[in-house]
């Protein structure tokens, strides 16, 4: 068997970011996915986003489940922490890791099968608990590893490569994330890097549960006429309701912009997100209106992309549980075992 690896040495003139890394330092192993797979474009967007934001790779913990999408963390941030869980269980493992060490940046990568089928309950509870993470679903509407059966997100009426029509209603992960309490909800397209990179940057800077559904065509089994997840279909039916221009440090500004102007949304980490309003009647800070707008555009057959909802005052699971600021994995015996008197006091408070 032939093994091909990327060279460890980089050209000395490669540009470095503020923490001293080149873009190559954020790459991983050579992809074994099909040539032209949209998932590789998502990996490239993650690499670009982390490099642009000057994030040291060792500060990132990337987790995944099972499927083509869950292979992709091997192809980016090779120097980061990583854990590949069993099918559909990525959110619970990530939740446990986040509870133990809140100082890491958690990046969960999943697929439409991994999150919308066997992992649907895991996805739901991670959203409602407000686990601080960037949850990316690489959504192609098929089970690529088992030769192209419809996944739970496939649209009713779409055709498989063999001409079979899907009779089932799709699971709408965007709608579920909005309803369950996610505080940053976006949809991107793997073929639109200019939109996807800032969406990922915004999710990284966010202070709560950030969910990004990325339409990512499967070139082997779901890129044909009749598929609603093909490159051609998404490009023809893409209705971008909002677009993030840039994430930068800036003071908060209170203003109501005119249509086509920019909304300044302060984030919990001190950065400010500049969101361009492309639709006069769209308010990305109103959850109820966002749900209605998404459903209305979907009913018209449009693939709604952009930043669909954001809560600039988001709080995460640690706030709800009132955990200590110091990571739990750094606490010693004195903090973890305070003695019988503290235990008696706690038991008394529960009576």
C-alpha positions in Angstrom: 0.0 0.0 0.0 1.3 3.5 -0.9 1.3 6.0 1.9 1.4 9.7 0.9 2.2 12.4 3.5 2.6 16.1 3.4 6.1 17.4 3.9 6.8 18.5 7.5 9.1 21.4 6.4 7.5 24.7 5.1 9.0 27.3 2.9 10.7 29.9 5.1 8.9 32.8 3.3 5.4 31.7 4.1 3.4 34.4 5.9 2.7 33.8 9.6 -0.2 35.1 11.7 0.0 36.9 15.0 0.7 33.8 17.0 3.5 32.7 14.7 1.9 30.0 12.6 1.6 29.7 8.8 -1.6 28.6 7.2 0.1 25.2 6.5 0.3 24.7 10.3 -3.5 24.5 10.4 -3.7 21.8 7.9 -4.0 18.0 8.6 -3.4 14.9 6.7 -4.1 14.4 2.9 -7.8 13.9 2.3 -9.0 10.5 1.2 -12.5 11.8 0.3 -13.7 11.8 -3.3 -12.1 14.5 -5.5 -14.4 17.5 -5.5 -16.2 16.6 -2.3 -17.7 19.6 -0.7 -16.4 18.4 2.7 -12.9 19.3 1.7 -14.0 22.8 1.0 -15.4 23.1 4.5 -12.1 21.8 5.9 -10.3 24.6 3.9 -12.8 27.2 5.3 -12.1 26.0 8.9 -8.3 26.2 8.3 -8.7 29.8 6.9 -11.0 30.9 9.7 -8.7 29.7 12.5 -5.6 31.1 10.8 -7.2 34.4 10.3 -8.3 34.6 13.9 -4.8 33.8 15.2 -6.0 30.8 17.1 -3.2 28.6 18.4 -3.9 25.0 17.2 -3.4 23.5 20.7 -6.3 25.6 22.0 -8.7 23.7 19.8 -10.5 20.4 20.6 -12.1 18.9 17.5 -14.6 16.0 17.9 -16.7 14.0 15.4 -18.8 10.9 15.0 -19.1 8.5 12.1 -19.4 9.1 8.4 -17.7 10.9 5.5 -18.1 14.2 7.4 -16.6 12.8 10.6 -13.4 11.8 8.8 -12.7 15.4 7.9 -11.2 16.5 11.3 -8.2 14.4 10.3 -7.7 16.9 7.4 -7.5 20.1 9.3 -5.8 21.4 12.5 -3.4 18.4 12.7 -1.8 19.8 15.9 -5.1 20.2 17.8 -6.7 17.9 20.3 -9.0 15.4 18.6 -11.5 12.6 19.5 -13.5 10.5 17.1 -16.6 9.1 18.9 -19.0 6.4 18.0 -21.9 7.1 15.7 -24.1 10.0 16.8 -22.4 10.5 20.2 -20.1 13.4 19.4 -22.3 16.0 21.3 -22.3 14.2 24.6 -18.5 13.5 24.5 -18.0 17.2 23.6 -20.2 18.2 26.5 -18.2 16.2 29.0 -14.9 17.5 27.7 -16.3 21.1 27.9 -17.3 20.6 31.5 -13.9 19.3 32.4 -11.9 22.0 30.6 -13.8 25.2 29.6 -10.6 26.9 28.3 -10.5 25.0 25.0 -12.3 26.0 21.8 -14.6 23.1 21.0 -15.3 22.3 17.3 -17.8 19.5 16.7 -18.0 18.2 13.1 -20.9 15.9 12.1 -23.0 14.9 9.2 -26.7 14.7 8.3 -26.7 10.9 9.1 -24.6 11.3 12.3 -26.8 14.2 13.7 -30.2 13.9 12.1 -30.7 10.1 12.5 -28.9 8.2 15.2 -27.6 11.3 16.9 -30.8 13.4 16.8 -31.3 13.3 20.5 -27.7 14.1 21.2 -27.9 17.1 18.9 -31.1 18.4 20.5 -29.8 18.3 24.1 -26.5 20.0 23.2 -28.5 22.8 21.6 -30.9 23.3 24.5 -28.2 23.1 27.2 -26.2 25.9 25.5 -22.9 24.0 25.3 -20.3 26.5 24.0 -19.1 25.0 20.8 -19.0 25.4 17.0 -21.3 22.6 15.8 -20.9 22.1 12.0 -23.1 19.6 10.1 -21.7 18.8 6.7 -25.0 18.1 5.0 -25.2 16.3 1.7 -28.5 14.4 2.1 -27.1 10.9 1.5 -25.2 8.2 3.2 -22.0 8.3 1.2 -20.2 5.5 2.9 -23.0 3.1 2.2 -23.5 4.1 -1.4 -26.0 6.8 -1.5 -29.2 6.0 0.4 -31.3 9.1 1.4 -30.4 10.6 4.7 -32.9 12.1 7.1 -32.3 15.6 5.7 -33.0 14.7 2.1 -35.9 16.8 0.7 -39.2 15.0 -0.1 -39.4 14.5 -3.8 -35.7 14.6 -4.5 -34.3 11.8 -6.6 -31.4 9.5 -5.8 -28.7 8.7 -8.4 -30.7 5.5 -9.3 -33.8 7.6 -9.9 -35.7 6.6 -6.7 -37.9 9.4 -5.3 -37.7 10.2 -1.6 -41.2 9.9 0.0 -40.3 11.2 3.4 -40.3 14.7 4.9 -36.9 16.0 5.8 -35.5 16.7 9.3 -34.9 20.4 9.4 -31.8 20.9 11.6 -31.9 24.7 11.2 -35.5 24.8 12.4 -34.7 22.5 15.3 -31.6 24.5 16.4 -33.7 27.7 16.4 -36.5 26.1 18.4 -34.3 24.3 20.9 -32.4 27.5 21.9 -29.2 27.7 20.0 -27.9 31.2 20.2 -26.0 31.3 16.8 -27.7 29.6 13.9 -26.3 29.8 10.3 -26.4 28.0 7.0 -23.6 28.0 4.5 -22.7 26.4 1.2 -19.4 24.6 0.7 -19.2 26.2 -2.7 -19.3 29.7 -1.3 -16.1 30.2 0.7 -16.5 33.9 0.9 -19.6 33.5 2.9 -18.6 30.3 4.9 -15.3 31.5 6.4 -16.9 34.5 8.2 -19.8 32.4 9.4 -17.3 30.0 11.0 -15.3 33.0 12.4 -18.5 34.4 13.9 -19.4 31.0 15.5 -15.9 30.7 17.0 -16.3 34.2 18.6 -19.8 33.4 19.9 -20.4 32.7 23.6 -22.9 29.9 23.4 -24.2 27.1 21.3 -23.3 27.9 17.7 -24.7 25.7 14.9 -23.8 25.9 11.2 -25.6 23.7 8.7 -23.4 23.5 5.6 -24.9 22.2 2.3 -22.1 20.1 1.0 -22.8 18.2 -2.2 -21.7 14.5 -2.5 -20.1 14.4 -5.9 -20.3 10.6 -6.0 -24.0 10.0 -5.1 -25.9 13.3 -4.8 -24.7 15.8 -7.5 -27.1 14.9 -10.3 -30.3 16.4 -11.8 -33.2 16.0 -9.4 -31.1 16.3 -6.3 -31.7 19.3 -4.1 -28.2 19.0 -2.7 -26.3 19.3 -6.0 -24.0 22.2 -6.8 -26.2 23.4 -9.6 -29.4 23.3 -7.5 -28.0 25.1 -4.5 -26.4 27.8 -6.7 -29.7 28.4 -8.5 -31.8 28.5 -5.3 -29.5 30.1 -2.8 -31.2 33.1 -1.1 -28.6 34.7 1.2 -30.5 36.5 3.9 -27.4 37.9 5.6 -23.6 38.0 5.2 -21.0 38.6 7.8 -18.3 40.9 6.4 -15.6 40.7 9.1 -14.9 39.9 12.7 -12.8 42.6 14.4 -12.2 44.3 17.7 -14.3 47.5 18.0 -16.5 49.4 20.5 -20.2 48.6 20.7 -22.4 50.9 18.6 -26.1 51.2 19.1 -27.8 52.0 15.9 -30.6 50.7 13.6 -29.1 50.5 10.1 -31.0 51.0 6.9 -31.5 48.1 4.6 -28.2 47.3 3.0 -26.2 48.8 5.9 -24.4 47.0 8.7 -25.5 45.8 12.1 -22.8 45.8 14.8 -23.3 42.9 17.1 -20.9 42.7 20.2 -19.9 39.2 21.1 -19.1 37.8 24.6 -15.4 37.5 23.9 -15.1 41.2 23.2 -15.2 41.1 19.4 -17.8 42.7 17.2 -19.6 41.0 14.4 -20.6 43.2 11.4 -23.7 41.8 9.8 -25.0 43.2 6.6 -28.7 43.3 6.2 -29.7 42.3 2.7 -33.4 42.0 3.3 -35.3 45.0 4.7 -37.7 42.8 6.7 -35.1 40.4 8.2 -34.0 40.8 11.8 -31.3 38.2 12.7 -31.7 39.0 16.5 -35.4 38.0 16.6 -35.7 34.2 17.0 -39.4 34.0 16.3 -39.1 36.1 13.1 -36.1 34.1 12.0 -38.0 30.8 12.3 -40.9 32.3 10.3 -38.6 33.7 7.6 -36.7 30.5 7.2 -39.9 28.5 6.8 -41.4 31.0 4.4 -38.3 30.9 2.1 -38.0 27.2 2.3 -41.7 26.9 1.3 -40.7 28.8 -1.9 -38.0 26.3 -2.6 -35.1 28.5 -1.6 -32.0 27.4 0.2 -31.6 30.0 2.9 -28.0 30.8 3.7 -26.2 33.3 5.9 -26.4 34.2 9.6 -30.1 33.4 10.4 -30.1 34.1 14.1 -27.7 35.4 16.8 -28.2 36.4 20.4 -25.4 38.8 21.3 -26.1 38.3 25.1 -25.7 34.5 24.9 -24.6 32.5 27.9 -23.3 29.0 28.0 -23.8 25.8 30.0 -21.3 26.8 32.6 -23.3 29.9 33.5 -26.4 27.8 33.9 -24.7 25.3 36.1 -22.8 28.0 38.0 -19.5 26.2 37.7 -16.3 27.7 38.9 -14.3 29.8 36.5 -11.2 27.5 36.9 -11.4 24.4 34.7 -12.6 21.4 36.6 -9.6 19.3 35.4 -7.3 21.8 37.2 -8.9 21.5 40.6 -7.0 19.7 43.3 -8.2 17.5 46.1 -8.8 20.4 48.5 -11.3 21.9 46.1 -12.9 18.6 45.0 -13.1 17.2 48.6 -13.9 20.1 50.9 -14.7 17.9 53.8 -17.7 16.5 55.8 -18.9 19.9 57.0 -19.3 21.2 53.4 -21.1 17.9 52.4 -23.5 18.2 55.4 -24.3 21.8 54.4 -25.0 20.7 50.8 -27.3 17.8 51.9 -29.1 20.1 54.2 -29.9 22.5 51.4 -31.5 19.7 49.4 -33.9 18.6 52.1 
